């Protein structure tokens, strides 16, 4: 009997230290639903919480205040992270399902780390960050398909779904970029990329292989890392990676089935090739489009058109002029801010997202917006996720509109 009790205590302790991702998610979700019975709850006149057996989400019909005194923010998949001006090294995860009466942070905020000089989220449960010693650290759930040296299936299973907190992984890194399940950095004047999008060379035959069966980190632009200005590396770009150099040239690698890299019959580029565009200062991409912001502040796009059932085109099309920055948060959707501080959006609008209007209107349901729609004034930055849009204004306030489901936080 005593032996059985010891075994039970040991197993319980292991679960506390290394919680299974699925078990934790279910407990986290059930705790939400235990707070309220099933039904619809009006948080305010423009915000509604929906609780049922199958789903739990909040929708906001009008742009509403999220937080004040914000230094920086980023969206990873569907998770919002931000740093406040009063605590510049502290990264918070925001839970939009739990609104509070706090006037500074209007929703429940959880501290991820207080050591981050810069942070680079890669999905809703993991991020890299640069600490005060200029070391690159990793905090999150699971390490598969990243730079971590898994050498066997046993090692993959051991770390899959288990929390890693504040693990130092790199030193002497000069630049970093991140995206969905991707991370890129410059070290020793070389560009290194790690993550799922590197499986573009094995999409058809080996895409189901575990990370220990493939090369999880690759080196590019050897000896030219100091020339790299931006890296767009997201798994949701349909296995395309783009690199912007300081001379304004753009280079691409990976899937070319939609001719977004080159107008050729090559289905997959195994090495970086030059994209036929120049004088670029920002590049963004998703599976259906590549967007270029040129040095003359004109915004260009190639790929799928913004009409229902429109075909792909490798021809560059100008969208607007006087643009300051652009964001492509998901397929068939573009958000950007002009130099006068006005944010615009275009592309596919969802019936539940409201991202293309500051007041709900039936005319924006399930339609394609093929011309830019004005969203908000006095905007410094804009970003979006699957069904929501986040605005940062020039007075360092965050606003949001759209739909948000459960996001499992970094502090498991």
C-alpha positions, 0 to 999 in steps of 0.5 A, a space after each residue: 500500500 505504501 509503495 502504491 502511495 509513493 508511486 501515485 505521489 511521484 506521478 502527480 509530481 511529474 504531472 505538475 512539473 511536466 504537464 501534458 499540453 492536452 490535459 492542461 488545455 482541457 483543465 484551463 478551458 473547463 475552468 473558464 466554463 465553470 465561471 459561467 453557465 452556458 449562454 450569452 453575456 453582454 460585457 458592455 453594449 459592444 462586447 459579448 461573451 459566448 459560452 457553450 459546450 463546443 465553444 467559448 469566445 468573445 466578440 467586440 463590434 466596435 473598436 474598444 480600449 484594451 490598455 494604456 501606456 503601451 511600449 510595444 506589442 505583438 500578436 502571435 497566432 491569436 495571442 496578444 503580448 505587450 510591454 508597458 512603458 512603466 515596466 519596459 522589460 516585462 512582457 504580459 499576456 492579455 486574456 480578452 475573455 476576462 475584462 476587468 475594471 482596471 483603467 490601465 489594462 482593461 483585461 486580465 494580464 499575466 506576466 510572462 517574463 520580466 527579463 525581456 529587452 526584446 521579445 519574439 513570439 512564435 505561437 500562442 504558447 511560445 516565444 524567444 526573447 533577449 534578456 538583459 545580458 543580451 542572451 536569447 532565451 526561450 519560454 514556452 510549451 514544447 520545443 519540436 521543429 525548432 533549434 533544439 537538438 532532438 535526436 530520437 523519438 523518445 526525446 521528442 515525446 519527452 519535451 512535447 507539451 512540456 513547459 520550458 521556461 527562460 532557457 538560454 539558447 543563443 549568445 552573440 546574436 545581433 538581429 532576430 525575427 519571428 513568425 508562426 512557429 518560426 525564428 530567424 537570427 543573425 550570428 557570426 554574420 550569417 543568417 540562421 532560420 529554424 522552424 516548421 517552414 523549413 519543411 518546404 523541401 519535404 512537403 509531399 513525401 516527408 511532411 509528417 516526419 518528426 523534427 529529429 528526422 530532419 535538419 531543424 536549423 539552416 544557414 543562409 546568406 553566409 557572410 552577409 548577415 549584416 545586410 539582412 534588414 527583415 526576414 518573413 518566416 512564418 509556417 502559415 506563409 505556405 512554406 515560403 520564406 522572404 528576406 529583405 536586404 538593405 539594398 532594397 532587394 527581396 529574396 525568396 525560397 520555398 513553395 512557388 506553386 502560386 508563382 509568388 517568388 518567381 514567374 516560372 514553372 519551378 514548384 519549389 525553390 531550394 535556394 534563395 532566388 531574387 524576387 522581381 521587385 526593387 527599392 523595397 523597405 518592408 515585405 509581408 506575406 501570407 499563403 495567397 499574397 506577397 506585399 511590398 512597401 517601397 521606399 517611395 511609400 507606395 504599397 504593392 501586392 501580387 498573388 490572389 486578387 481581393 475578389 471572390 474566386 479571383 485567380 492568382 497573378 504574378 503581376 504587381 498591383 499598386 494598392 495605395 500611396 503615402 503608406 508608413 507600414 503594412 501588416 498581412 496577418 492572414 490569407 486574403 487580408 491586408 492592414 496598413 497605416 498611412 503617414 497621416 496616421 489613418 489605418 486601412 484594411 482590405 480583403 476578406 471580411 468575416 461575419 464575426 470579425 468586424 475588422 473592416 468597420 468601427 461599427 457593425 454593418 451587415 454589408 460587411 458580412 462574408 464579402 470581399 473588400 477589394 478597395 481599402 476601407 478606413 478603420 481608425 485615425 491617430 494610429 501608430 501601428 496596426 496588427 491582426 490575427 485570425 479574426 481580430 485587429 489590434 491598433 496602437 495609437 500615437 498616445 500609446 494606447 491599444 484598441 481592438 475589435 473582432 473575435 477572440 477565443 481561448 488562448 492558452 497562456 505562457 505561464 502554464 
